[in-house]
């Protein structure tokens, strides 16, 4: 590297200034790319209460997100179980309406076995579990 000046006192000062400028440029580049201050204490002037409040709010929002996701899954599970029960009762109701117009013993026996199977299906749907929690049972105390 060529010396800029022949003055022996000026060259170290220029090198130190050049080094400081490079460090400042690197710090500014890092802050711009990450979006975070290099030295948060200096940027906040020692008052970390606003930063702590923001971190606390973000943690609470994360908890709300987890709870909302869990409740969404539980609601979808309950909806699927109720859909199964609804389909079974609709089919059974149609079969029972057919029986009222006069039915043979074999048709009646078939409808009874279908109704029994649908009842067991409804009970199984009401006993649905998600993440080791019952979908339809809640403690009220």
Phi and psi restraints in degrees (value plus and minus 20) as a CYANA .aco file:
   2 UNK   PHI     -97.4   -57.4
   2 UNK   PSI     126.1   166.1
   3 UNK   PHI     -99.4   -59.4
   3 UNK   PSI     114.5   154.5
   4 UNK   PHI     -95.5   -55.5
   4 UNK   PSI     -57.1   -17.1
   5 UNK   PHI    -150.6  -110.6
   5 UNK   PSI     133.5   173.5
   6 UNK   PHI    -110.3   -70.3
   6 UNK   PSI     -25.1    14.9
   7 UNK   PHI     -95.5   -55.5
   7 UNK   PSI     100.4   140.4
   8 UNK   PHI     -88.0   -48.0
   8 UNK   PSI     -40.2    -0.2
   9 UNK   PHI    -107.2   -67.2
   9 UNK   PSI     -46.9    -6.9
  10 UNK   PHI     -99.7   -59.7
  10 UNK   PSI     -54.9   -14.9
  11 UNK   PHI     -82.5   -42.5
  11 UNK   PSI     -67.7   -27.7
  12 UNK   PHI     -82.5   -42.5
  12 UNK   PSI     -55.6   -15.6
  13 UNK   PHI     -85.8   -45.8
  13 UNK   PSI     -61.0   -21.0
  14 UNK   PHI     -86.6   -46.6
  14 UNK   PSI     -59.7   -19.7
  15 UNK   PHI     -84.8   -44.8
  15 UNK   PSI     -61.2   -21.2
  16 UNK   PHI     -85.9   -45.9
  16 UNK   PSI     -61.2   -21.2
  17 UNK   PHI     -85.9   -45.9
  17 UNK   PSI     -60.8   -20.8
  18 UNK   PHI     -82.8   -42.8
  18 UNK   PSI     -61.5   -21.5
  19 UNK   PHI     -84.2   -44.2
  19 UNK   PSI     -62.6   -22.6
  20 UNK   PHI     -83.5   -43.5
  20 UNK   PSI     -60.3   -20.3
  21 UNK   PHI     -84.6   -44.6
  21 UNK   PSI     -61.3   -21.3
  22 UNK   PHI     -82.6   -42.6
  22 UNK   PSI     -63.4   -23.4
  23 UNK   PHI     -84.4   -44.4
  23 UNK   PSI     -61.7   -21.7
  24 UNK   PHI     -84.0   -44.0
  24 UNK   PSI     -59.9   -19.9
  25 UNK   PHI     -85.8   -45.8
  25 UNK   PSI     -61.4   -21.4
  26 UNK   PHI     -83.7   -43.7
  26 UNK   PSI     -62.4   -22.4
  27 UNK   PHI     -83.4   -43.4
  27 UNK   PSI     -64.7   -24.7
  28 UNK   PHI     -85.4   -45.4
  28 UNK   PSI     -58.8   -18.8
  29 UNK   PHI     -83.6   -43.6
  29 UNK   PSI     -63.4   -23.4
  30 UNK   PHI     -84.0   -44.0
  30 UNK   PSI     -62.0   -22.0
  31 UNK   PHI     -85.1   -45.1
  31 UNK   PSI     -57.4   -17.4
  32 UNK   PHI     -91.6   -51.6
  32 UNK   PSI     -59.1   -19.1
  33 UNK   PHI     -97.1   -57.1
  33 UNK   PSI     -56.3   -16.3
  34 UNK   PHI    -110.8   -70.8
  34 UNK   PSI     -43.5    -3.5
  35 UNK   PHI      59.7    99.7
  35 UNK   PSI     -10.1    29.9
  36 UNK   PHI    -140.4  -100.4
  36 UNK   PSI     125.8   165.8
  37 UNK   PHI     -89.7   -49.7
  37 UNK   PSI     124.3   164.3
  38 UNK   PHI     -87.3   -47.3
  38 UNK   PSI     -64.1   -24.1
  39 UNK   PHI    -141.7  -101.7
  39 UNK   PSI      77.4   117.4
  40 UNK   PHI     -87.9   -47.9
  40 UNK   PSI     -52.5   -12.5
  41 UNK   PHI     -80.8   -40.8
  41 UNK   PSI     -62.4   -22.4
  42 UNK   PHI     -90.3   -50.3
  42 UNK   PSI     -60.9   -20.9
  43 UNK   PHI     -85.3   -45.3
  43 UNK   PSI     -55.8   -15.8
  44 UNK   PHI    -114.0   -74.0
  44 UNK   PSI     -22.1    17.9
  45 UNK   PHI      36.9    76.9
  45 UNK   PSI      15.8    55.8
  46 UNK   PHI      64.0   104.0
  46 UNK   PSI     -25.3    14.7
  47 UNK   PHI    -117.4   -77.4
  47 UNK   PSI      76.6   116.6
  48 UNK   PHI    -112.4   -72.4
  48 UNK   PSI     -15.1    24.9
  49 UNK   PHI     -84.5   -44.5
  49 UNK   PSI     -60.4   -20.4
  50 UNK   PHI     -86.4   -46.4
  50 UNK   PSI     -60.3   -20.3
  51 UNK   PHI     -86.6   -46.6
  51 UNK   PSI     -60.9   -20.9
  52 UNK   PHI     -85.8   -45.8
  52 UNK   PSI     -59.2   -19.2
  53 UNK   PHI     -85.0   -45.0
  53 UNK   PSI     -59.1   -19.1
  54 UNK   PHI     -86.6   -46.6
  54 UNK   PSI     -63.2   -23.2
  55 UNK   PHI     -81.9   -41.9
  55 UNK   PSI     -60.0   -20.0
  56 UNK   PHI     -84.7   -44.7
  56 UNK   PSI     -62.3   -22.3
  57 UNK   PHI     -84.3   -44.3
  57 UNK   PSI     -59.3   -19.3
  58 UNK   PHI     -85.3   -45.3
  58 UNK   PSI     -58.6   -18.6
  59 UNK   PHI     -85.5   -45.5
  59 UNK   PSI     -61.2   -21.2
  60 UNK   PHI     -83.7   -43.7
  60 UNK   PSI     -62.5   -22.5
  61 UNK   PHI     -82.6   -42.6
  61 UNK   PSI     -56.7   -16.7
  62 UNK   PHI     -83.3   -43.3
  62 UNK   PSI     -60.1   -20.1
  63 UNK   PHI     -84.9   -44.9
  63 UNK   PSI     -60.7   -20.7
  64 UNK   PHI     -84.0   -44.0
  64 UNK   PSI     -56.9   -16.9
  65 UNK   PHI     -84.0   -44.0
  65 UNK   PSI     -62.9   -22.9
  66 UNK   PHI     -84.3   -44.3
  66 UNK   PSI     -63.3   -23.3
  67 UNK   PHI     -85.0   -45.0
  67 UNK   PSI     -60.3   -20.3
  68 UNK   PHI     -84.9   -44.9
  68 UNK   PSI     -60.9   -20.9
  69 UNK   PHI     -83.2   -43.2
  69 UNK   PSI     -63.2   -23.2
  70 UNK   PHI     -84.1   -44.1
  70 UNK   PSI     -63.6   -23.6
  71 UNK   PHI     -87.2   -47.2
  71 UNK   PSI     -54.1   -14.1
  72 UNK   PHI     -83.6   -43.6
  72 UNK   PSI     -65.3   -25.3
  73 UNK   PHI     -82.3   -42.3
  73 UNK   PSI     -61.1   -21.1
  74 UNK   PHI     -85.5   -45.5
  74 UNK   PSI     -61.6   -21.6
  75 UNK   PHI     -82.7   -42.7
  75 UNK   PSI     -62.0   -22.0
  76 UNK   PHI     -85.1   -45.1
  76 UNK   PSI     -58.7   -18.7
  77 UNK   PHI     -84.2   -44.2
  77 UNK   PSI     -64.0   -24.0
  78 UNK   PHI     -83.8   -43.8
  78 UNK   PSI     -59.7   -19.7
  79 UNK   PHI     -84.5   -44.5
  79 UNK   PSI     -61.0   -21.0
  80 UNK   PHI     -84.1   -44.1
  80 UNK   PSI     -61.3   -21.3
  81 UNK   PHI     -85.0   -45.0
  81 UNK   PSI     -63.3   -23.3
  82 UNK   PHI     -87.2   -47.2
  82 UNK   PSI     -51.3   -11.3
  83 UNK   PHI     -85.5   -45.5
  83 UNK   PSI     -60.6   -20.6
  84 UNK   PHI     -82.2   -42.2
  84 UNK   PSI     -63.6   -23.6
  85 UNK   PHI     -85.2   -45.2
  85 UNK   PSI     -62.3   -22.3
  86 UNK   PHI     -82.5   -42.5
  86 UNK   PSI     -64.1   -24.1
  87 UNK   PHI     -82.3   -42.3
  87 UNK   PSI     -61.5   -21.5
  88 UNK   PHI     -86.4   -46.4
  88 UNK   PSI     -61.2   -21.2
  89 UNK   PHI     -90.6   -50.6
  89 UNK   PSI     -54.5   -14.5
  90 UNK   PHI     -83.6   -43.6
  90 UNK   PSI     -64.2   -24.2
  91 UNK   PHI     -85.3   -45.3
  91 UNK   PSI     -62.1   -22.1
  92 UNK   PHI     -86.0   -46.0
  92 UNK   PSI     -59.2   -19.2
  93 UNK   PHI     -83.3   -43.3
  93 UNK   PSI     -61.2   -21.2
  94 UNK   PHI     -83.9   -43.9
  94 UNK   PSI     -61.0   -21.0
  95 UNK   PHI     -85.5   -45.5
  95 UNK   PSI     -60.1   -20.1
  96 UNK   PHI     -87.8   -47.8
  96 UNK   PSI     -54.1   -14.1
  97 UNK   PHI     -86.6   -46.6
  97 UNK   PSI     -53.8   -13.8
  98 UNK   PHI     -87.4   -47.4
  98 UNK   PSI     -53.2   -13.2
  99 UNK   PHI     -90.1   -50.1
  99 UNK   PSI     -53.3   -13.3
 100 UNK   PHI     -83.2   -43.2
 100 UNK   PSI     -44.2    -4.2
 101 UNK   PHI    -102.2   -62.2
 101 UNK   PSI     -13.3    26.7
 102 UNK   PHI      90.8   130.8
 102 UNK   PSI      98.6   138.6
 103 UNK   PHI    -158.3  -118.3
 103 UNK   PSI     134.3   174.3
 104 UNK   PHI    -104.6   -64.6
 104 UNK   PSI     147.0   187.0
 105 UNK   PHI     -85.3   -45.3
 105 UNK   PSI     -53.8   -13.8
 106 UNK   PHI     -89.0   -49.0
 106 UNK   PSI     -59.1   -19.1
 107 UNK   PHI     -87.1   -47.1
 107 UNK   PSI     -62.7   -22.7
 108 UNK   PHI     -83.1   -43.1
 108 UNK   PSI     -61.4   -21.4
 109 UNK   PHI     -83.5   -43.5
 109 UNK   PSI     -59.6   -19.6
 110 UNK   PHI     -85.1   -45.1
 110 UNK   PSI     -61.7   -21.7
 111 UNK   PHI     -87.1   -47.1
 111 UNK   PSI     -59.0   -19.0
 112 UNK   PHI     -83.3   -43.3
 112 UNK   PSI     -62.0   -22.0
 113 UNK   PHI     -88.2   -48.2
 113 UNK   PSI     -56.6   -16.6
 114 UNK   PHI     -85.2   -45.2
 114 UNK   PSI     -61.7   -21.7
 115 UNK   PHI     -83.9   -43.9
 115 UNK   PSI     -60.2   -20.2
 116 UNK   PHI     -84.1   -44.1
 116 UNK   PSI     -63.1   -23.1
 117 UNK   PHI     -83.6   -43.6
 117 UNK   PSI     -61.7   -21.7
 118 UNK   PHI     -86.4   -46.4
 118 UNK   PSI     -55.4   -15.4
 119 UNK   PHI     -83.7   -43.7
 119 UNK   PSI     -64.0   -24.0
 120 UNK   PHI     -83.2   -43.2
 120 UNK   PSI     -56.9   -16.9
 121 UNK   PHI     -84.5   -44.5
 121 UNK   PSI     -61.3   -21.3
 122 UNK   PHI     -84.2   -44.2
 122 UNK   PSI     -62.2   -22.2
 123 UNK   PHI     -83.2   -43.2
 123 UNK   PSI     -61.9   -21.9
 124 UNK   PHI     -83.6   -43.6
 124 UNK   PSI     -59.2   -19.2
 125 UNK   PHI     -85.7   -45.7
 125 UNK   PSI     -57.9   -17.9
 126 UNK   PHI     -91.9   -51.9
 126 UNK   PSI     -40.3    -0.3
 127 UNK   PHI    -113.0   -73.0
 127 UNK   PSI      -6.1    33.9
 128 UNK   PHI     -80.2   -40.2
 128 UNK   PSI     119.2   159.2
 129 UNK   PHI    -142.7  -102.7
 129 UNK   PSI     126.9   166.9
 130 UNK   PHI    -158.0  -118.0
 130 UNK   PSI     103.7   143.7
 131 UNK   PHI      34.5    74.5
 131 UNK   PSI      23.7    63.7
 132 UNK   PHI      40.5    80.5
 132 UNK   PSI       8.6    48.6
 133 UNK   PHI    -145.9  -105.9
 133 UNK   PSI     118.5   158.5
 134 UNK   PHI     -92.4   -52.4
 134 UNK   PSI     117.6   157.6
 135 UNK   PHI     -93.2   -53.2
 135 UNK   PSI     -52.2   -12.2
 136 UNK   PHI    -133.0   -93.0
 136 UNK   PSI     -20.7    19.3
 137 UNK   PHI    -128.7   -88.7
 137 UNK   PSI     104.1   144.1
 138 UNK   PHI    -152.8  -112.8
 138 UNK   PSI     122.3   162.3
 139 UNK   PHI    -100.3   -60.3
 139 UNK   PSI     115.4   155.4
 140 UNK   PHI    -127.9   -87.9
 140 UNK   PSI       2.1    42.1
